[in-house]
């Protein structure tokens, strides 16, 4: 009588190891799948859940800055922003609202953006990448809730360029050339000289001054440059009747004699022009 005894490993342990291997493989597969799903999710726009739908929460991640706009008391806000700015609308009312591009009932309404229904505390974001005026409204209250977004060109580029130039000058040890100050032109100066009682006045004025002679006598007079018999030709008022006037501007320094032609024997005087102080 003979027989054989065959000794094998613990089957339960083998089964357990096999199950562990399967679980490990499944876990790794699920983990890998989960990572893939996470990556896919990260590639999509962030989503905000509303009462009726998943609303894309805009593209604020690529915006230069974000401006908050509260929807409250059944009103939408008029806003002025620069290119590249995102607006985040938040509903602070107890009733639902929307932020929808365009004019109610007209073609294209909702084409550029449409938040869908926003319940209390829900938000929606849209980035404005070009300048212009963009009207928008609430689909639930189109008659009363309308507003305009005005987008202007960003002016940071010029200031950045100036800052870069200033930095380069500072690094090179050279001061930037200051713009020359423009001195305001002096206001014109006018001096009135009355011809009264058959007399001309001696005057001392600064260069650039205008002298206005006014005849206060009932008879006619003249203001004529030069001396009797030898007029210089610089100015000549011709005959001035009562209350008539004549003006001449002195553009250089010097002494300038003048007289009255009808009464040249005794109506004489001198204008002395000096440098401006």
C-alpha positions in Angstrom: 0.0 0.0 0.0 1.6 3.2 -1.2 0.4 6.8 -1.7 1.5 10.4 -2.5 1.0 13.5 -0.5 1.2 16.7 -2.6 1.8 19.9 -0.6 0.6 23.2 -2.1 0.7 26.9 -0.9 -2.2 28.4 1.1 -5.0 28.9 -1.5 -6.6 31.6 0.5 -3.4 33.6 0.6 -3.1 33.1 -3.2 -6.6 34.3 -3.7 -6.0 37.2 -1.4 -2.9 38.2 -3.3 -4.7 37.9 -6.6 -7.5 40.1 -5.3 -5.0 42.6 -4.0 -3.4 42.7 -7.4 -6.7 43.2 -9.1 -7.7 45.9 -6.6 -4.3 47.6 -7.1 -4.7 47.5 -10.8 -8.3 48.8 -10.6 -7.2 51.5 -8.2 -4.4 52.6 -10.5 -6.7 52.6 -13.4 -9.2 54.7 -11.5 -6.5 57.0 -10.3 -5.2 57.4 -13.8 -8.7 57.9 -15.1 -9.4 60.4 -12.4 -6.2 62.4 -13.3 -7.2 62.4 -16.9 -10.7 63.7 -16.0 -9.1 66.3 -13.8 -6.9 67.5 -16.6 -9.8 67.6 -19.0 -11.8 69.5 -16.5 -9.0 72.0 -16.0 -8.9 72.7 -19.8 -12.6 73.7 -19.7 -13.9 77.1 -18.6 -14.9 77.2 -14.9 -18.6 76.5 -14.5 -21.1 78.1 -12.2 -24.3 76.2 -11.4 -27.5 78.1 -11.7 -31.0 77.0 -11.0 -31.6 75.9 -14.6 -28.3 75.2 -16.2 -24.5 75.2 -16.0 -23.4 78.7 -16.9 -19.8 79.2 -18.3 -18.2 81.6 -15.8 -16.5 83.5 -18.6 -12.8 83.8 -19.2 -11.7 86.0 -16.3 -8.5 84.0 -15.9 -7.1 85.7 -19.0 -8.3 89.2 -18.1 -6.0 92.1 -17.1 -8.3 92.9 -14.3 -11.8 92.0 -13.0 -14.5 94.5 -12.1 -17.4 93.5 -9.9 -20.9 94.6 -10.9 -23.7 93.9 -8.4 -27.2 93.2 -9.8 -29.3 94.7 -7.0 -32.7 96.3 -6.7 -33.6 95.1 -10.1 -31.0 97.3 -11.8 -28.0 96.7 -14.2 -25.0 99.0 -14.0 -23.6 101.3 -16.7 -19.8 100.7 -16.6 -16.7 102.2 -18.3 -13.7 99.8 -18.5 -10.5 99.3 -20.4 -9.8 96.7 -23.0 -8.9 93.3 -21.5 -11.0 93.9 -18.4 -13.5 91.2 -17.2 -16.8 92.0 -15.5 -18.1 89.7 -12.9 -21.9 90.1 -12.4 -23.3 88.9 -9.1 -27.0 88.7 -8.4 -27.8 90.2 -5.0 -31.5 90.1 -5.5 -33.9 87.4 -4.2 -35.3 86.9 -7.8 -33.5 85.6 -10.8 -31.8 87.8 -13.3 -29.6 87.5 -16.4 -26.8 89.5 -18.0 -27.5 89.2 -21.7 -25.8 91.1 -24.6 -27.9 93.1 -27.0 -31.4 94.5 -27.2 -34.5 92.5 -26.2 -36.2 91.0 -29.3 -33.5 92.1 -31.8 -31.3 89.7 -33.8 -28.0 88.9 -32.1 -29.3 89.2 -28.6 -27.1 87.0 -26.4 -24.5 86.4 -29.1 -21.5 87.9 -27.3 -22.5 86.7 -23.8 -25.5 85.4 -21.9 -25.3 84.4 -18.3 -28.4 82.3 -18.3 -30.5 82.4 -15.1 -28.6 83.8 -12.1 -30.2 83.1 -8.7 -29.2 84.8 -5.5 -25.4 85.1 -5.0 -24.6 83.4 -8.3 -22.0 85.0 -10.6 -21.2 85.2 -14.3 -18.0 86.6 -15.8 -17.2 87.9 -19.3 -13.9 89.5 -20.6 -14.1 92.5 -23.0 -11.2 92.2 -25.5 -12.1 95.2 -27.8 -13.2 98.8 -27.5 -16.8 99.8 -28.1 -20.2 100.2 -26.5 -22.1 97.1 -25.6 -25.7 97.2 -24.5 -27.1 94.5 -22.4 -30.3 93.5 -20.5 -32.0 91.1 -18.2 -34.1 88.5 -20.1 -36.6 88.3 -17.1 -37.1 92.1 -16.9 -36.2 93.4 -20.4 -38.4 96.5 -20.1 -36.7 98.0 -17.1 -33.3 96.3 -16.7 -31.0 97.6 -19.4 -27.5 99.2 -19.3 -24.3 99.8 -21.4 -20.7 98.7 -21.0 -18.3 101.3 -22.6 -14.9 99.7 -23.3 -12.0 102.2 -24.0 -8.6 101.5 -25.3 -6.0 100.8 -22.6 -3.4 103.6 -22.3 -0.9 101.6 -20.3 1.4 101.0 -23.3 2.5 104.7 -23.6 3.2 105.0 -19.9 5.0 101.7 -19.8 7.2 102.9 -22.7 8.0 106.1 -20.9 8.9 104.2 -17.8 11.1 101.9 -19.8 12.9 104.9 -21.3 13.4 106.5 -17.9 14.7 103.2 -16.5 17.2 102.8 -19.4 18.4 106.3 -18.8 18.9 105.7 -15.1 20.7 102.5 -15.7 23.1 104.2 -18.2 23.7 107.0 -15.8 22.3 109.6 -18.1 19.5 111.8 -17.0 16.6 112.1 -19.5 16.5 115.4 -21.3 13.9 117.6 -19.6 11.5 119.2 -21.9 12.2 122.9 -22.2 9.8 125.1 -20.4 7.9 127.3 -22.7 7.7 130.8 -21.3 4.3 132.4 -21.8 4.3 135.4 -24.2 4.0 138.7 -22.4 0.6 140.3 -22.6 0.6 143.3 -24.9 0.9 146.7 -23.1 -1.1 149.7 -24.3 -0.5 153.3 -23.2 -3.1 156.0 -23.9 -1.7 159.5 -24.6 -4.3 162.3 -24.8 -3.8 165.2 -27.1 -5.4 168.0 -25.1 -5.2 171.7 -24.9 -3.0 171.8 -28.0 -0.2 169.8 -26.3 1.5 166.4 -27.1 2.8 164.3 -24.2 6.4 163.2 -23.6 6.4 159.4 -22.9 8.8 156.8 -21.6 7.7 153.2 -22.3 9.2 149.7 -22.6 9.9 148.1 -25.9 6.8 146.3 -27.3 4.4 148.8 -25.9 1.6 150.3 -28.1 0.8 154.0 -27.7 -2.7 155.1 -28.6 -3.1 158.8 -29.1 -6.7 160.2 -28.5 -7.6 163.7 -29.6 -9.5 165.5 -26.8 -9.6 168.9 -28.5 -12.4 170.2 -30.6 -10.0 170.9 -33.5 -8.0 168.3 -35.5 -4.4 167.2 -34.7 -1.9 164.6 -35.9 0.7 162.4 -34.3 3.5 162.3 -36.9 7.0 160.9 -36.3 10.0 163.2 -36.9 10.4 166.9 -36.7 8.5 169.7 -38.5 9.6 169.7 -42.1 11.3 166.3 -41.8 8.8 163.5 -41.0 10.6 160.2 -40.4 7.9 158.0 -41.9 7.7 155.7 -38.9 4.1 156.6 -38.2 1.6 159.3 -39.1 -2.0 159.4 -37.8 -3.2 161.9 -40.4 -5.8 164.3 -39.1 -7.6 163.1 -36.0 -10.9 164.8 -35.4 -12.4 165.2 -31.9 -12.2 161.8 -29.9 -10.6 160.0 -32.8 -7.6 157.8 -32.0 -4.4 156.3 -33.6 -2.1 153.6 -32.4 1.5 152.6 -33.0 3.6 149.8 -31.5 7.3 150.5 -30.6 9.4 147.4 -31.3 12.8 148.8 -30.7 14.5 151.0 -28.1 15.5 154.6 -28.8 14.2 158.2 -28.7 11.5 159.1 -31.2 10.4 162.7 -31.8 6.9 163.5 -33.1 4.8 166.6 -33.8 1.4 167.8 -35.0 1.4 168.9 -38.6 -1.2 171.7 -38.3 0.5 173.1 -35.2 4.1 172.1 -35.8 5.6 175.2 -34.3 4.6 174.4 -30.7 3.1 170.9 -30.6 6.2 168.7 -30.3 7.1 165.8 -28.0 9.4 162.7 -27.6 8.7 159.0 -27.0 11.6 157.3 -25.2 11.6 153.5 -25.5 13.7 151.4 -23.1 14.4 147.7 -22.6 11.7 145.7 -20.8 12.6 145.3 -17.1 
